[in-house]
Amino acid sequence: MIGFLPMYLLGGFGIEFPVIGFPELDTSYTSSGWVQISHLMTGCLMIGAALSEIRGEMSLATFTHYHWALSLALLKWQLGPTSTTLGSAMFLLPHFFTLWSTAMYVEGKGETKNKKTR
């Protein structure tokens, strides 16, 4: 997630990475105002999810479930006509997290690290 976060935040301000930026990942990409605000909102959600994971506040079940949805969305795009080979390759890593977390989930492992009581 940390590797993708700068791409989304900078893309939100219309700054694209050379060689691995969004235009190189999808042939239909254009940086419009709507796309930029969507990148910024995605970046904010990524920060929240990353902090929840790092702090041990996210359960394995939640991590697994959101990766199922993420993998399905990515797979739809990766198999579509506009993703480039580079784009498909760059977004393979979430599928590995999906497989790993699903295996742990099915085995019944993984409580949250820091159970906070109120």
Disulfide bonds with the S-S distance in Angstrom:
none
